[in-house]
């Protein structure tokens, strides 16, 4: 399991607090059913930096730091 620094983890938790709206840019998992542009709401960031998201489509896949890409949005 890859570990991240305490500083990086703190940055992720500051950038993606619970309730933050995000948009999927890229996910390295072909089985999620998610596509670029899908939107969701951050639930939490765990201790290894995975951003756990409740996607609007009903999915609950997490975005893995350093692999998947999501961006915070200012719109719903």
PyMOL Python script that loads the backbone (N, CA, C, O; Angstrom):
from pymol import cmd

cmd.read_pdbstr("""\
ATOM      1  N   UNK A   1       0.846  -1.176   0.000  1.00  0.00           N
ATOM      2  CA  UNK A   1       0.000   0.000   0.000  1.00  0.00           C
ATOM      3  C   UNK A   1       0.890   1.237   0.000  1.00  0.00           C
ATOM      4  O   UNK A   1       1.840   1.344   0.776  1.00  0.00           O
ATOM      5  N   UNK A   2       0.561   2.158  -0.881  1.00  0.00           N
ATOM      6  CA  UNK A   2       1.314   3.398  -0.984  1.00  0.00           C
ATOM      7  C   UNK A   2       0.889   4.348   0.135  1.00  0.00           C
ATOM      8  O   UNK A   2      -0.300   4.473   0.429  1.00  0.00           O
ATOM      9  N   UNK A   3       1.851   5.008   0.751  1.00  0.00           N
ATOM     10  CA  UNK A   3       1.528   5.963   1.799  1.00  0.00           C
ATOM     11  C   UNK A   3       1.780   7.372   1.289  1.00  0.00           C
ATOM     12  O   UNK A   3       2.567   7.580   0.366  1.00  0.00           O
ATOM     13  N   UNK A   4       1.106   8.330   1.897  1.00  0.00           N
ATOM     14  CA  UNK A   4       1.312   9.723   1.543  1.00  0.00           C
ATOM     15  C   UNK A   4       1.767  10.474   2.783  1.00  0.00           C
ATOM     16  O   UNK A   4       1.566  10.020   3.909  1.00  0.00           O
ATOM     17  N   UNK A   5       2.377  11.618   2.565  1.00  0.00           N
ATOM     18  CA  UNK A   5       2.889  12.401   3.691  1.00  0.00           C
ATOM     19  C   UNK A   5       1.739  13.029   4.477  1.00  0.00           C
ATOM     20  O   UNK A   5       0.628  13.186   3.970  1.00  0.00           O
ATOM     21  N   UNK A   6       2.030  13.378   5.710  1.00  0.00           N
ATOM     22  CA  UNK A   6       1.029  14.043   6.548  1.00  0.00           C
ATOM     23  C   UNK A   6       0.622  15.372   5.930  1.00  0.00           C
ATOM     24  O   UNK A   6      -0.536  15.777   6.025  1.00  0.00           O
ATOM     25  N   UNK A   7       1.579  16.053   5.294  1.00  0.00           N
ATOM     26  CA  UNK A   7       1.299  17.338   4.660  1.00  0.00           C
ATOM     27  C   UNK A   7       0.332  17.178   3.483  1.00  0.00           C
ATOM     28  O   UNK A   7      -0.588  17.978   3.313  1.00  0.00           O
ATOM     29  N   UNK A   8       0.550  16.138   2.677  1.00  0.00           N
ATOM     30  CA  UNK A   8      -0.331  15.887   1.536  1.00  0.00           C
ATOM     31  C   UNK A   8      -1.724  15.515   2.013  1.00  0.00           C
ATOM     32  O   UNK A   8      -2.718  15.982   1.457  1.00  0.00           O
ATOM     33  N   UNK A   9      -1.802  14.684   3.032  1.00  0.00           N
ATOM     34  CA  UNK A   9      -3.094  14.299   3.581  1.00  0.00           C
ATOM     35  C   UNK A   9      -3.839  15.522   4.119  1.00  0.00           C
ATOM     36  O   UNK A   9      -5.042  15.665   3.900  1.00  0.00           O
ATOM     37  N   UNK A  10      -3.132  16.392   4.814  1.00  0.00           N
ATOM     38  CA  UNK A  10      -3.753  17.612   5.339  1.00  0.00           C
ATOM     39  C   UNK A  10      -4.254  18.500   4.204  1.00  0.00           C
ATOM     40  O   UNK A  10      -5.325  19.096   4.310  1.00  0.00           O
ATOM     41  N   UNK A  11      -3.480  18.591   3.112  1.00  0.00           N
ATOM     42  CA  UNK A  11      -3.877  19.389   1.959  1.00  0.00           C
ATOM     43  C   UNK A  11      -5.151  18.827   1.333  1.00  0.00           C
ATOM     44  O   UNK A  11      -6.064  19.581   0.999  1.00  0.00           O
ATOM     45  N   UNK A  12      -5.214  17.491   1.173  1.00  0.00           N
ATOM     46  CA  UNK A  12      -6.403  16.871   0.594  1.00  0.00           C
ATOM     47  C   UNK A  12      -7.636  17.112   1.463  1.00  0.00           C
ATOM     48  O   UNK A  12      -8.714  17.411   0.948  1.00  0.00           O
ATOM     49  N   UNK A  13      -7.477  16.984   2.762  1.00  0.00           N
ATOM     50  CA  UNK A  13      -8.617  17.182   3.663  1.00  0.00           C
ATOM     51  C   UNK A  13      -9.069  18.636   3.684  1.00  0.00           C
ATOM     52  O   UNK A  13     -10.250  18.915   3.889  1.00  0.00           O
ATOM     53  N   UNK A  14      -8.141  19.561   3.474  1.00  0.00           N
ATOM     54  CA  UNK A  14      -8.504  20.979   3.402  1.00  0.00           C
ATOM     55  C   UNK A  14      -9.201  21.292   2.078  1.00  0.00           C
ATOM     56  O   UNK A  14     -10.176  22.042   2.050  1.00  0.00           O
ATOM     57  N   UNK A  15      -8.702  20.718   0.985  1.00  0.00           N
ATOM     58  CA  UNK A  15      -9.256  20.983  -0.345  1.00  0.00           C
ATOM     59  C   UNK A  15     -10.591  20.283  -0.569  1.00  0.00           C
ATOM     60  O   UNK A  15     -11.448  20.795  -1.289  1.00  0.00           O
ATOM     61  N   UNK A  16     -10.772  19.105   0.049  1.00  0.00           N
ATOM     62  CA  UNK A  16     -11.973  18.295  -0.167  1.00  0.00           C
ATOM     63  C   UNK A  16     -12.688  17.963   1.141  1.00  0.00           C
ATOM     64  O   UNK A  16     -12.807  16.789   1.491  1.00  0.00           O
ATOM     65  N   UNK A  17     -13.168  18.975   1.874  1.00  0.00           N
ATOM     66  CA  UNK A  17     -13.915  18.661   3.101  1.00  0.00           C
ATOM     67  C   UNK A  17     -15.264  18.030   2.759  1.00  0.00           C
ATOM     68  O   UNK A  17     -15.755  18.148   1.637  1.00  0.00           O
ATOM     69  N   UNK A  18     -15.841  17.372   3.732  1.00  0.00           N
ATOM     70  CA  UNK A  18     -17.155  16.767   3.555  1.00  0.00           C
ATOM     71  C   UNK A  18     -18.135  17.803   3.006  1.00  0.00           C
ATOM     72  O   UNK A  18     -18.206  18.930   3.496  1.00  0.00           O
ATOM     73  N   UNK A  19     -18.888  17.403   1.981  1.00  0.00           N
ATOM     74  CA  UNK A  19     -19.870  18.297   1.387  1.00  0.00           C
ATOM     75  C   UNK A  19     -19.392  19.001   0.127  1.00  0.00           C
ATOM     76  O   UNK A  19     -20.190  19.620  -0.577  1.00  0.00           O
ATOM     77  N   UNK A  20     -18.092  18.914  -0.166  1.00  0.00           N
ATOM     78  CA  UNK A  20     -17.557  19.550  -1.367  1.00  0.00           C
ATOM     79  C   UNK A  20     -18.097  18.867  -2.614  1.00  0.00           C
ATOM     80  O   UNK A  20     -18.095  17.639  -2.701  1.00  0.00           O
ATOM     81  N   UNK A  21     -18.553  19.647  -3.570  1.00  0.00           N
ATOM     82  CA  UNK A  21     -19.003  19.108  -4.844  1.00  0.00           C
ATOM     83  C   UNK A  21     -17.786  18.902  -5.732  1.00  0.00           C
ATOM     84  O   UNK A  21     -16.916  19.770  -5.810  1.00  0.00           O
ATOM     85  N   UNK A  22     -17.724  17.760  -6.399  1.00  0.00           N
ATOM     86  CA  UNK A  22     -16.610  17.437  -7.284  1.00  0.00           C
ATOM     87  C   UNK A  22     -17.118  16.945  -8.629  1.00  0.00           C
ATOM     88  O   UNK A  22     -18.260  16.504  -8.764  1.00  0.00           O
ATOM     89  N   UNK A  23     -16.233  17.033  -9.623  1.00  0.00           N
ATOM     90  CA  UNK A  23     -16.506  16.522 -10.958  1.00  0.00           C
ATOM     91  C   UNK A  23     -15.386  15.570 -11.331  1.00  0.00           C
ATOM     92  O   UNK A  23     -14.214  15.863 -11.095  1.00  0.00           O
ATOM     93  N   UNK A  24     -15.737  14.435 -11.910  1.00  0.00           N
ATOM     94  CA  UNK A  24     -14.749  13.447 -12.310  1.00  0.00           C
ATOM     95  C   UNK A  24     -14.028  13.890 -13.587  1.00  0.00           C
ATOM     96  O   UNK A  24     -14.657  14.221 -14.592  1.00  0.00           O
ATOM     97  N   UNK A  25     -12.697  13.887 -13.519  1.00  0.00           N
ATOM     98  CA  UNK A  25     -11.868  14.168 -14.684  1.00  0.00           C
ATOM     99  C   UNK A  25     -11.375  12.850 -15.276  1.00  0.00           C
ATOM    100  O   UNK A  25     -11.429  12.647 -16.489  1.00  0.00           O
ATOM    101  N   UNK A  26     -10.891  11.952 -14.403  1.00  0.00           N
ATOM    102  CA  UNK A  26     -10.387  10.649 -14.848  1.00  0.00           C
ATOM    103  C   UNK A  26     -10.452   9.659 -13.691  1.00  0.00           C
ATOM    104  O   UNK A  26     -10.112   9.994 -12.556  1.00  0.00           O
ATOM    105  N   UNK A  27     -10.887   8.447 -13.984  1.00  0.00           N
ATOM    106  CA  UNK A  27     -10.846   7.372 -12.988  1.00  0.00           C
ATOM    107  C   UNK A  27     -10.259   6.144 -13.654  1.00  0.00           C
ATOM    108  O   UNK A  27     -10.705   5.729 -14.724  1.00  0.00           O
ATOM    109  N   UNK A  28      -9.257   5.568 -13.013  1.00  0.00           N
ATOM    110  CA  UNK A  28      -8.521   4.441 -13.575  1.00  0.00           C
ATOM    111  C   UNK A  28      -9.157   3.105 -13.182  1.00  0.00           C
ATOM    112  O   UNK A  28      -8.474   2.196 -12.709  1.00  0.00           O
ATOM    113  N   UNK A  29     -10.473   3.002 -13.384  1.00  0.00           N
ATOM    114  CA  UNK A  29     -11.196   1.769 -13.072  1.00  0.00           C
ATOM    115  C   UNK A  29     -12.353   1.638 -14.058  1.00  0.00           C
ATOM    116  O   UNK A  29     -13.368   2.319 -13.917  1.00  0.00           O
ATOM    117  N   UNK A  30     -12.203   0.765 -15.057  1.00  0.00           N
ATOM    118  CA  UNK A  30     -13.227   0.657 -16.091  1.00  0.00           C
ATOM    119  C   UNK A  30     -14.544   0.047 -15.608  1.00  0.00           C
ATOM    120  O   UNK A  30     -15.531   0.066 -16.343  1.00  0.00           O
ATOM    121  N   UNK A  31     -14.575  -0.486 -14.405  1.00  0.00           N
ATOM    122  CA  UNK A  31     -15.767  -1.178 -13.916  1.00  0.00           C
ATOM    123  C   UNK A  31     -16.672  -0.314 -13.047  1.00  0.00           C
ATOM    124  O   UNK A  31     -17.694  -0.795 -12.558  1.00  0.00           O
ATOM    125  N   UNK A  32     -16.315   0.953 -12.847  1.00  0.00           N
ATOM    126  CA  UNK A  32     -17.125   1.812 -11.978  1.00  0.00           C
ATOM    127  C   UNK A  32     -18.430   2.243 -12.621  1.00  0.00           C
ATOM    128  O   UNK A  32     -19.422   2.477 -11.929  1.00  0.00           O
ATOM    129  N   UNK A  33     -18.432   2.350 -13.937  1.00  0.00           N
ATOM    130  CA  UNK A  33     -19.601   2.886 -14.621  1.00  0.00           C
ATOM    131  C   UNK A  33     -19.609   4.403 -14.640  1.00  0.00           C
ATOM    132  O   UNK A  33     -20.489   5.012 -15.248  1.00  0.00           O
ATOM    133  N   UNK A  34     -18.627   5.025 -13.973  1.00  0.00           N
ATOM    134  CA  UNK A  34     -18.530   6.476 -13.964  1.00  0.00           C
ATOM    135  C   UNK A  34     -17.828   6.955 -15.226  1.00  0.00           C
ATOM    136  O   UNK A  34     -16.982   6.253 -15.780  1.00  0.00           O
ATOM    137  N   UNK A  35     -18.183   8.157 -15.678  1.00  0.00           N
ATOM    138  CA  UNK A  35     -17.551   8.731 -16.860  1.00  0.00           C
ATOM    139  C   UNK A  35     -17.113  10.163 -16.563  1.00  0.00           C
ATOM    140  O   UNK A  35     -17.609  10.801 -15.634  1.00  0.00           O
ATOM    141  N   UNK A  36     -16.191  10.642 -17.354  1.00  0.00           N
ATOM    142  CA  UNK A  36     -15.719  12.013 -17.223  1.00  0.00           C
ATOM    143  C   UNK A  36     -16.912  12.960 -17.208  1.00  0.00           C
ATOM    144  O   UNK A  36     -17.815  12.864 -18.039  1.00  0.00           O
ATOM    145  N   UNK A  37     -16.893  13.875 -16.244  1.00  0.00           N
ATOM    146  CA  UNK A  37     -17.980  14.845 -16.115  1.00  0.00           C
ATOM    147  C   UNK A  37     -19.005  14.485 -15.062  1.00  0.00           C
ATOM    148  O   UNK A  37     -19.803  15.335 -14.667  1.00  0.00           O
ATOM    149  N   UNK A  38     -19.004  13.227 -14.588  1.00  0.00           N
ATOM    150  CA  UNK A  38     -19.940  12.856 -13.523  1.00  0.00           C
ATOM    151  C   UNK A  38     -19.647  13.699 -12.284  1.00  0.00           C
ATOM    152  O   UNK A  38     -18.497  14.044 -12.011  1.00  0.00           O
ATOM    153  N   UNK A  39     -20.698  14.023 -11.545  1.00  0.00           N
ATOM    154  CA  UNK A  39     -20.561  14.873 -10.358  1.00  0.00           C
ATOM    155  C   UNK A  39     -20.977  14.114  -9.106  1.00  0.00           C
ATOM    156  O   UNK A  39     -21.770  13.173  -9.150  1.00  0.00           O
ATOM    157  N   UNK A  40     -20.412  14.560  -7.988  1.00  0.00           N
ATOM    158  CA  UNK A  40     -20.741  13.937  -6.723  1.00  0.00           C
ATOM    159  C   UNK A  40     -20.387  14.836  -5.555  1.00  0.00           C
ATOM    160  O   UNK A  40     -19.931  15.966  -5.734  1.00  0.00           O
ATOM    161  N   UNK A  41     -20.605  14.317  -4.355  1.00  0.00           N
ATOM    162  CA  UNK A  41     -20.359  15.057  -3.119  1.00  0.00           C
ATOM    163  C   UNK A  41     -19.395  14.266  -2.244  1.00  0.00           C
ATOM    164  O   UNK A  41     -19.597  13.078  -1.994  1.00  0.00           O
ATOM    165  N   UNK A  42     -18.344  14.940  -1.781  1.00  0.00           N
ATOM    166  CA  UNK A  42     -17.340  14.301  -0.932  1.00  0.00           C
ATOM    167  C   UNK A  42     -17.964  13.927   0.405  1.00  0.00           C
ATOM    168  O   UNK A  42     -18.656  14.728   1.033  1.00  0.00           O
ATOM    169  N   UNK A  43     -17.704  12.681   0.828  1.00  0.00           N
ATOM    170  CA  UNK A  43     -18.112  12.224   2.154  1.00  0.00           C
ATOM    171  C   UNK A  43     -16.988  12.440   3.154  1.00  0.00           C
ATOM    172  O   UNK A  43     -17.210  12.993   4.231  1.00  0.00           O
ATOM    173  N   UNK A  44     -15.769  12.000   2.798  1.00  0.00           N
ATOM    174  CA  UNK A  44     -14.598  12.180   3.662  1.00  0.00           C
ATOM    175  C   UNK A  44     -13.346  11.767   2.903  1.00  0.00           C
ATOM    176  O   UNK A  44     -13.423  11.129   1.853  1.00  0.00           O
ATOM    177  N   UNK A  45     -12.188  12.140   3.450  1.00  0.00           N
ATOM    178  CA  UNK A  45     -10.894  11.692   2.940  1.00  0.00           C
ATOM    179  C   UNK A  45     -10.308  10.773   3.998  1.00  0.00           C
ATOM    180  O   UNK A  45     -10.156  11.169   5.153  1.00  0.00           O
ATOM    181  N   UNK A  46      -9.977   9.543   3.608  1.00  0.00           N
ATOM    182  CA  UNK A  46      -9.466   8.583   4.594  1.00  0.00           C
ATOM    183  C   UNK A  46      -7.963   8.779   4.846  1.00  0.00           C
ATOM    184  O   UNK A  46      -7.345   9.682   4.283  1.00  0.00           O
ATOM    185  N   UNK A  47      -7.393   7.933   5.689  1.00  0.00           N
ATOM    186  CA  UNK A  47      -6.007   8.087   6.125  1.00  0.00           C
ATOM    187  C   UNK A  47      -4.963   7.808   5.051  1.00  0.00           C
ATOM    188  O   UNK A  47      -3.791   8.130   5.247  1.00  0.00           O
ATOM    189  N   UNK A  48      -5.352   7.218   3.921  1.00  0.00           N
ATOM    190  CA  UNK A  48      -4.402   6.994   2.828  1.00  0.00           C
ATOM    191  C   UNK A  48      -4.653   7.958   1.671  1.00  0.00           C
ATOM    192  O   UNK A  48      -4.020   7.851   0.621  1.00  0.00           O
ATOM    193  N   UNK A  49      -5.586   8.906   1.866  1.00  0.00           N
ATOM    194  CA  UNK A  49      -5.828   9.941   0.880  1.00  0.00           C
ATOM    195  C   UNK A  49      -6.904   9.643  -0.142  1.00  0.00           C
ATOM    196  O   UNK A  49      -7.079  10.409  -1.090  1.00  0.00           O
ATOM    197  N   UNK A  50      -7.635   8.540   0.028  1.00  0.00           N
ATOM    198  CA  UNK A  50      -8.740   8.265  -0.881  1.00  0.00           C
ATOM    199  C   UNK A  50      -9.886   9.214  -0.554  1.00  0.00           C
ATOM    200  O   UNK A  50     -10.289   9.351   0.601  1.00  0.00           O
ATOM    201  N   UNK A  51     -10.405   9.869  -1.598  1.00  0.00           N
ATOM    202  CA  UNK A  51     -11.514  10.803  -1.436  1.00  0.00           C
ATOM    203  C   UNK A  51     -12.799  10.005  -1.667  1.00  0.00           C
ATOM    204  O   UNK A  51     -13.101   9.617  -2.795  1.00  0.00           O
ATOM    205  N   UNK A  52     -13.538   9.768  -0.610  1.00  0.00           N
ATOM    206  CA  UNK A  52     -14.772   8.991  -0.696  1.00  0.00           C
ATOM    207  C   UNK A  52     -15.904   9.911  -1.133  1.00  0.00           C
ATOM    208  O   UNK A  52     -16.154  10.949  -0.519  1.00  0.00           O
ATOM    209  N   UNK A  53     -16.590   9.508  -2.216  1.00  0.00           N
ATOM    210  CA  UNK A  53     -17.563  10.372  -2.874  1.00  0.00           C
ATOM    211  C   UNK A  53     -18.883   9.641  -3.074  1.00  0.00           C
ATOM    212  O   UNK A  53     -18.912   8.478  -3.477  1.00  0.00           O
ATOM    213  N   UNK A  54     -19.971  10.341  -2.787  1.00  0.00           N
ATOM    214  CA  UNK A  54     -21.308   9.859  -3.146  1.00  0.00           C
ATOM    215  C   UNK A  54     -21.622  10.498  -4.489  1.00  0.00           C
ATOM    216  O   UNK A  54     -21.900  11.694  -4.569  1.00  0.00           O
ATOM    217  N   UNK A  55     -21.576   9.700  -5.528  1.00  0.00           N
ATOM    218  CA  UNK A  55     -21.815  10.198  -6.882  1.00  0.00           C
ATOM    219  C   UNK A  55     -23.309  10.384  -7.109  1.00  0.00           C
ATOM    220  O   UNK A  55     -24.124   9.626  -6.582  1.00  0.00           O
ATOM    221  N   UNK A  56     -23.665  11.396  -7.895  1.00  0.00           N
ATOM    222  CA  UNK A  56     -25.072  11.701  -8.157  1.00  0.00           C
ATOM    223  C   UNK A  56     -25.802  10.536  -8.817  1.00  0.00           C
ATOM    224  O   UNK A  56     -27.021  10.426  -8.687  1.00  0.00           O
ATOM    225  N   UNK A  57     -25.082   9.664  -9.522  1.00  0.00           N
ATOM    226  CA  UNK A  57     -25.693   8.520 -10.196  1.00  0.00           C
ATOM    227  C   UNK A  57     -26.022   7.380  -9.231  1.00  0.00           C
ATOM    228  O   UNK A  57     -26.609   6.375  -9.630  1.00  0.00           O
ATOM    229  N   UNK A  58     -25.637   7.541  -7.946  1.00  0.00           N
ATOM    230  CA  UNK A  58     -25.934   6.518  -6.953  1.00  0.00           C
ATOM    231  C   UNK A  58     -24.736   5.682  -6.544  1.00  0.00           C
ATOM    232  O   UNK A  58     -24.813   4.925  -5.576  1.00  0.00           O
ATOM    233  N   UNK A  59     -23.639   5.804  -7.260  1.00  0.00           N
ATOM    234  CA  UNK A  59     -22.413   5.068  -6.946  1.00  0.00           C
ATOM    235  C   UNK A  59     -21.722   5.696  -5.741  1.00  0.00           C
ATOM    236  O   UNK A  59     -22.016   6.834  -5.376  1.00  0.00           O
ATOM    237  N   UNK A  60     -20.809   4.958  -5.125  1.00  0.00           N
ATOM    238  CA  UNK A  60     -20.059   5.499  -3.983  1.00  0.00           C
ATOM    239  C   UNK A  60     -18.571   5.146  -4.070  1.00  0.00           C
ATOM    240  O   UNK A  60     -17.937   4.859  -3.054  1.00  0.00           O
ATOM    241  N   UNK A  61     -18.026   5.168  -5.270  1.00  0.00           N
ATOM    242  CA  UNK A  61     -16.603   4.872  -5.440  1.00  0.00           C
ATOM    243  C   UNK A  61     -15.743   6.011  -4.917  1.00  0.00           C
ATOM    244  O   UNK A  61     -16.118   7.180  -5.009  1.00  0.00           O
ATOM    245  N   UNK A  62     -14.571   5.654  -4.359  1.00  0.00           N
ATOM    246  CA  UNK A  62     -13.610   6.639  -3.905  1.00  0.00           C
ATOM    247  C   UNK A  62     -12.596   6.936  -4.991  1.00  0.00           C
ATOM    248  O   UNK A  62     -12.249   6.068  -5.791  1.00  0.00           O
ATOM    249  N   UNK A  63     -12.120   8.186  -5.009  1.00  0.00           N
ATOM    250  CA  UNK A  63     -11.068   8.599  -5.936  1.00  0.00           C
ATOM    251  C   UNK A  63      -9.726   8.411  -5.236  1.00  0.00           C
ATOM    252  O   UNK A  63      -9.487   8.987  -4.174  1.00  0.00           O
ATOM    253  N   UNK A  64      -8.855   7.606  -5.830  1.00  0.00           N
ATOM    254  CA  UNK A  64      -7.574   7.266  -5.225  1.00  0.00           C
ATOM    255  C   UNK A  64      -6.550   8.348  -5.541  1.00  0.00           C
ATOM    256  O   UNK A  64      -6.315   8.666  -6.707  1.00  0.00           O
ATOM    257  N   UNK A  65      -5.941   8.912  -4.499  1.00  0.00           N
ATOM    258  CA  UNK A  65      -4.939   9.961  -4.687  1.00  0.00           C
ATOM    259  C   UNK A  65      -3.773   9.438  -5.525  1.00  0.00           C
ATOM    260  O   UNK A  65      -3.248   8.354  -5.271  1.00  0.00           O
ATOM    261  N   UNK A  66      -3.378  10.225  -6.526  1.00  0.00           N
ATOM    262  CA  UNK A  66      -2.260   9.850  -7.378  1.00  0.00           C
ATOM    263  C   UNK A  66      -2.630   8.957  -8.540  1.00  0.00           C
ATOM    264  O   UNK A  66      -1.785   8.665  -9.386  1.00  0.00           O
ATOM    265  N   UNK A  67      -3.889   8.514  -8.600  1.00  0.00           N
ATOM    266  CA  UNK A  67      -4.351   7.637  -9.674  1.00  0.00           C
ATOM    267  C   UNK A  67      -5.545   8.265 -10.389  1.00  0.00           C
ATOM    268  O   UNK A  67      -5.532   8.439 -11.607  1.00  0.00           O
ATOM    269  N   UNK A  68      -6.566   8.596  -9.624  1.00  0.00           N
ATOM    270  CA  UNK A  68      -7.790   9.173 -10.177  1.00  0.00           C
ATOM    271  C   UNK A  68      -7.734  10.699 -10.034  1.00  0.00           C
ATOM    272  O   UNK A  68      -6.993  11.234  -9.210  1.00  0.00           O
ATOM    273  N   UNK A  69      -8.540  11.386 -10.861  1.00  0.00           N
ATOM    274  CA  UNK A  69      -8.529  12.842 -10.829  1.00  0.00           C
ATOM    275  C   UNK A  69      -9.952  13.366 -10.715  1.00  0.00           C
ATOM    276  O   UNK A  69     -10.811  13.073 -11.548  1.00  0.00           O
ATOM    277  N   UNK A  70     -10.182  14.145  -9.670  1.00  0.00           N
ATOM    278  CA  UNK A  70     -11.437  14.871  -9.515  1.00  0.00           C
ATOM    279  C   UNK A  70     -11.091  16.344  -9.279  1.00  0.00           C
ATOM    280  O   UNK A  70      -9.997  16.672  -8.821  1.00  0.00           O
ATOM    281  N   UNK A  71     -12.039  17.218  -9.598  1.00  0.00           N
ATOM    282  CA  UNK A  71     -11.809  18.626  -9.305  1.00  0.00           C
ATOM    283  C   UNK A  71     -13.007  19.164  -8.550  1.00  0.00           C
ATOM    284  O   UNK A  71     -14.158  18.835  -8.838  1.00  0.00           O
ATOM    285  N   UNK A  72     -12.694  20.011  -7.564  1.00  0.00           N
ATOM    286  CA  UNK A  72     -13.759  20.651  -6.814  1.00  0.00           C
ATOM    287  C   UNK A  72     -14.476  21.636  -7.724  1.00  0.00           C
ATOM    288  O   UNK A  72     -13.848  22.313  -8.538  1.00  0.00           O
ATOM    289  N   UNK A  73     -15.786  21.712  -7.583  1.00  0.00           N
ATOM    290  CA  UNK A  73     -16.573  22.633  -8.389  1.00  0.00           C
ATOM    291  C   UNK A  73     -17.283  23.631  -7.492  1.00  0.00           C
ATOM    292  O   UNK A  73     -17.444  23.403  -6.293  1.00  0.00           O
ATOM    293  N   UNK A  74     -17.696  24.714  -8.070  1.00  0.00           N
ATOM    294  CA  UNK A  74     -18.434  25.732  -7.303  1.00  0.00           C
ATOM    295  C   UNK A  74     -19.905  25.734  -7.704  1.00  0.00           C
ATOM    296  O   UNK A  74     -20.655  26.642  -7.346  1.00  0.00           O
ATOM    297  N   UNK A  75     -20.307  24.713  -8.448  1.00  0.00           N
ATOM    298  CA  UNK A  75     -21.690  24.632  -8.902  1.00  0.00           C
ATOM    299  C   UNK A  75     -22.225  23.239  -8.626  1.00  0.00           C
ATOM    300  O   UNK A  75     -21.462  22.297  -8.418  1.00  0.00           O
ATOM    301  N   UNK A  76     -23.522  23.122  -8.627  1.00  0.00           N
ATOM    302  CA  UNK A  76     -24.156  21.816  -8.417  1.00  0.00           C
ATOM    303  C   UNK A  76     -24.509  21.278  -9.747  1.00  0.00           C
ATOM    304  O   UNK A  76     -25.058  20.180  -9.842  1.00  0.00           O
TER     305      UNK A  76
END
""", "prot")
cmd.dss("prot")
cmd.show_as("cartoon", "prot")
cmd.util.cbc("prot")
cmd.orient("prot")
